[in-house]
Amino acid sequence: MLALLDAWFIAPFDYGFMRRAVVGGLALSLAAPPLGVFLVLRGMSLIGDAMAHAILPGVALGFLLAGFSLPVMSVGGVLFGVLVALLAGAVSKMGGQREDAAMASFFIISLAAGVMLISMGGSSVDLTHVLFGSILAINSTALLLIASISTLIVITLAIIFRALVVECLDPLFLRGQSSRSGWVHSVFLGLLVLNLTAGFQTLGTLMAVGLMMLPATAARFWSKRLEGLIGIAVVLAMLASTGGLLLSFHLDTPSGPSIILLAGVAYLLSALFGRYHSLAAKLRRKTTPLALEQSH
Amino acid sequence: MSERSSSRLQLHDLHLAQGRRTVLEHVDGDIKPGAITALIGANGAGKSTLIQAIMGELRPISGKVVCTVDKARRAWLPQQLALDLTFPMSVEELVMTGSWPSHGAMKGYCAAHYRKGREIMARLGISHLAHRPLGELSGGQRQRALIGRTLMQEAELLLLDEPFANVDSDTVDILIRILRQMADEGVTIIIVLHDMDHLRRLADEVLMLNGGHGRWVAPSALNHQHAPAQVVPFTLGGRHAGTA
């Protein structure tokens, strides 16, 4: 039994690439889910997806300029992500269109432009690499970058936490309290772009958003408290990233999709058996509504 | 107007529009500090528009609003709340967000502040709801919690847009008592009202909006009125009995 546990859970980490991959995955799991929780609470769940596409042309330009260099591609991704966010904001202000509509238009343009750029300068393998990542190929430089970005995100979130909460709850109140309340939204979008840029090496531009959103949406079935949502989302993301890596190692499946699919399983199980709003909770509620009400 | 030179909110020949449609013209007045000023008028008369302008959310076409109350000490409870009721936050946490002027985005709350929050909740009769999520509150409970936030904020200017709509009578009584106490403590309060009974119990000054113009009337002039609430603004004459 112990030998089996060792073979499944310990032995894979004898390899350096697995150790780097798990540290990268855990670092991302600390930073991404809190952002996802706030996106869900702000009713902006799809904005994460849009931003993930928005960074692609920048990543592709970095790839064309410097080959598969993570720092250059990351800088390109951040610049393009911020540019698209600014453009979407400007178009929505100019035309009275909602920001998500402008963002949806820009992200699909960005995806097409990114795929076009990578195809012009690289092979289909490169394209797959950028779109779906390769966590097992993380080197020390990439790991340092991912860990630094994740640390920066966690620290910045801690600093703006109260402002972000008040802005989510009642933007009008925050606007009344501070003439610079707009910065909270901008900083938040900036953190989003940074996180997706850190995530694309490990999970790919298309999958990076998964580790942000799935643990956050799953957590909604387990807690009604903000701290609870964030804590549960982080734990789920850590389990998914580590579990997904192990599955990928043993079953020889692609690492990024393995991680995200495992997070997906956590979401589905939460939707079925979670404490609040799940199918099981609804069935329980039908039989003992009063007791449930009191337990709140 | 000389006796009102100490007023902290003045309206100077305000011309306000929503889009291209003029809503109000030539609105003047000094809002008396420490008094409750009622805004009355039919639906669409421009009450909410005037409040938006006072809060700096709507730029006047001409004229100006002069407000010397610090921005952080102004509180506004609009008719359509921007408050996200699905947000996972308790009543106590909402009340505590009113500490923003003193604590800002970074400073931690100390025990004395939590104690103050609890005292405010007790004053409003919502102590038992302290840990209840906002989404599970009734309209009246929510309104009390929001007033709790303004008390925590130590607001010096409070604007309320129909605060008693869809609110139970117990809550109305408590809120009227609290608003009167706040006014006595020197808070400038502007309140949009439709109900004659509320008007009689609360208003020290009345600004009536009708036909795109504002007119100050004495609350006593309303006392003999028995018309239905919605009709009140049209039944009054053009007496200029207020501040001017």
Chai-1 contact restraints between the chains, C-beta under 6 A:
chainA,res_idxA,chainB,res_idxB,connection_type,confidence,min_distance_angstrom,max_distance_angstrom,comment,restraint_id
A,L41,B,F87,contact,1.0,0.0,6.0,A-B,restraint_1
A,R162,B,A105,contact,1.0,0.0,6.0,A-B,restraint_2
A,A163,B,A105,contact,1.0,0.0,6.0,A-B,restraint_3
A,V166,B,T97,contact,1.0,0.0,6.0,A-B,restraint_4
A,C168,B,F87,contact,1.0,0.0,6.0,A-B,restraint_5
A,L169,B,D84,contact,1.0,0.0,6.0,A-B,restraint_6
A,L169,B,F87,contact,1.0,0.0,6.0,A-B,restraint_7
A,L169,B,M89,contact,1.0,0.0,6.0,A-B,restraint_8
A,D170,B,A82,contact,1.0,0.0,6.0,A-B,restraint_9
A,D170,B,L83,contact,1.0,0.0,6.0,A-B,restraint_10
A,P171,B,A82,contact,1.0,0.0,6.0,A-B,restraint_11
A,L172,B,A82,contact,1.0,0.0,6.0,A-B,restraint_12
A,G176,B,R74,contact,1.0,0.0,6.0,A-B,restraint_13
A,Q177,B,A72,contact,1.0,0.0,6.0,A-B,restraint_14
A,Q177,B,W100,contact,1.0,0.0,6.0,A-B,restraint_15
A,K224,B,P88,contact,1.0,0.0,6.0,A-B,restraint_16
A,K224,B,P133,contact,1.0,0.0,6.0,A-B,restraint_17
A,R225,B,P88,contact,1.0,0.0,6.0,A-B,restraint_18
A,L226,B,P88,contact,1.0,0.0,6.0,A-B,restraint_19
